[in-house]
Amino acid sequence: MPPEPDAPPPPSPDISANAGANAGAVSATPRAPEPKPAQEVVIEVEHLTASYGDQVILNDVSMTVRRGEVMVILGGSGSGKSTLLKHVIGLQKPQAGRIRVLGVDVATAGLREMEELYRKVGIVYQSGALFGSLTVAENVALPLLEHTQLARKIIDISVRMKLGLVNLSGFERRLPAALSGGQVKRVAFARAIAMDPQVLFCDEPSAGLDPRIGRGLDDLIRNLNAAFNMAIVVVTHEMESVRLIADRITMLAPMPGGARVVFDGTYDELRACQDPVVRDFVAREPLTEPRTEAKEILRQLVGE
């Protein structure tokens, strides 16, 4: 059966009286999120330095994320966004600095402590990372089967609820190969929230999707945030997504000696920022002149 075309998601089904009302509320006119009251810090990155071999990627990077807010990690290609995310979720160890997620120091925590932490977080990978031999329902059920002692009937109910929340009711028996790109991403979201995480990490969720499908994922992120009050960290360079979903933004930019934080604040503050690096990125200014050898190659090609 060919993949069904994606469409802007309808209002999310009621999973509880309060959460359903919040999850189904999508504004007809897209607007930036309203300011939220400060809550407890769930992620602390302090003076992080990260490198691959002798090459320093991140230099003295600090960031905080509070419960219930959507934090966007923004920056161009090669600015260290994904490297920062990998360090925050503990896939790589920092060269210097400290990272705490839900009170756990991910640089020094042991295996058991990290396993406990991973039960409290969800991750949406850029590719979706679904298991191709498992059905949609089996992919979403996997975290519950691996990390809980719930009865199979309860797991099946939970899977149906999560798929309903991402507007994929009725897709339980399909294999990933029968899904479109947007549907794969939504299944990945359903799997990531299967265990009701306190923190959700999303790496370039709208990468490779057309603008309408990307907008649907933006709405989904806002709905999940409103319904469950979870902290959501989104890595992206899509400015329209930033406008729609970000409560706060941490922007990285390459610098001599490693990428640094060049901005921390709201979307409106980002637009008003006069730092040349930030201003040029927001205005989509072309990059600076190519290196000398690149200019010489271009000169030879065009004969000038």
C-alpha positions, -999 to 999 in steps of 0.1 A, spaced: 0 0 0 15 34 -10 21 59 18 -8 82 25 -1 119 19 5 140 50 -19 168 59 -19 194 86 -29 175 117 -64 178 131 -69 187 168 -54 160 191 -79 136 208 -88 140 244 -64 119 266 -77 137 297 -100 166 302 -72 191 307 -45 177 284 -69 171 255 -81 207 257 -46 220 256 -33 196 229 -61 204 205 -57 241 206 -39 252 174 -42 289 166 -56 298 131 -30 325 129 5 312 139 19 332 168 50 329 190 43 313 224 32 335 253 58 341 280 57 315 307 64 319 345 99 306 355 99 270 368 126 247 381 158 242 360 159 207 346 190 210 324 222 229 333 251 232 310 280 250 326 312 261 307 311 231 284 341 225 261 339 197 236 362 184 210 368 157 184 405 148 187 425 181 186 396 201 171 376 221 196 339 221 186 323 239 216 341 264 238 328 276 272 291 269 263 265 275 291 227 269 289 198 263 312 164 248 304 134 250 327 105 226 332 76 234 308 96 255 283 106 249 247 143 257 243 156 260 207 193 254 200 198 276 169 228 280 146 240 274 111 255 242 98 287 233 116 280 255 146 280 226 171 242 222 177 241 184 174 274 181 193 258 200 222 228 178 221 249 146 221 267 159 252 235 168 270 220 134 265 253 117 276 263 102 243 296 120 245 317 132 274 328 168 278 364 178 277 356 204 304 326 217 321 295 202 337 261 190 324 232 181 347 199 167 335 171 162 360 198 165 387 221 138 372 256 148 362 258 130 328 296 133 326 302 113 358 270 92 363 274 54 363 255 31 340 226 24 363 221 61 370 221 69 333 196 41 327 173 56 353 177 90 336 169 77 301 135 64 315 127 101 322 137 115 288 125 110 252 146 115 220 133 122 185 162 115 161 166 134 128 159 104 107 131 90 129 153 59 136 123 35 135 130 -2 134 120 -12 99 110 -48 108 86 -36 135 51 -23 129 42 12 140 26 -1 172 56 -23 180 80 6 176 59 28 200 55 -1 225 92 -9 226 102 15 254 73 2 276 82 -34 269 119 -28 277 116 -6 308 83 -14 325 63 -43 339 30 -31 325 5 -57 313 4 -61 276 -32 -48 275 -22 -16 293 7 -12 269 -16 -16 239 -40 10 253 -10 34 259 2 29 223 -32 37 209 -34 69 230 1 81 219 -6 74 183 -39 93 186 -21 122 201 2 124 170 -28 119 147 -19 84 135 -48 64 149 -53 34 126 -17 31 116 -8 5 142 -2 -24 118 18 -5 92 56 -9 87 78 21 85 84 15 47 47 22 41 48 56 58 56 90 44 84 111 58 61 132 80 44 101 93 77 85 102 86 116 123 52 115 140 57 78 149 91 88 163 74 114 185 49 89 197 77 65 207 96 93 224 67 102 246 56 66 253 69 67 289 56 103 295 91 118 297 99 150 317 123 162 290 120 157 252 150 162 229 143 167 191 172 168 166 161 187 134 125 174 136 114 191 103 146 183 83 138 171 48 101 178 50 80 203 30 69 234 48 33 222 54 44 190 71 71 209 90 44 233 103 24 203 115 53 191 135 57 226 150 21 224 161 27 190 175 56 202 196 36 231 210 7 208 218 28 183 236 45 211 256 11 225 266 -5 192 274 22 176 295 43 206 307 74 188 296 106 206 288 114 203 251 148 210 235 148 214 198 178 216 175 170 235 143 181 262 119 145 268 106 136 304 116 99 299 110 99 269 134 118 290 159 92 317 158 63 293 164 77 271 191 105 288 210 101 301 245 138 308 246 167 304 222 203 295 226 222 304 195 257 290 187 281 304 162 315 292 150 344 311 165 382 307 165 388 281 192 354 266 190 317 276 187 303 298 215 269 310 226 262 344 209 226 348 220 203 336 248 167 350 249 133 351 233 124 353 196 115 389 198 149 396 215 166 376 188 150 398 161 161 429 179 196 418 186 223 440 170 252 416 174 265 413 138 267 375 139 231 372 151 218 399 128 233 384 97 220 349 105 184 362 111 186 383 80 200 354 59 230 374 48 254 355 26 285 340 43 318 360 42 341 358 12 354 323 4 390 313 13 418 324 -11 422 290 -27 385 287 -33 385 321 -50 414 311 -72 395 279 -83 365 300 -92 386 325 -111 401 296 -132 367 281 -139 351 313 -152 383 325 -169 385 359 -151 
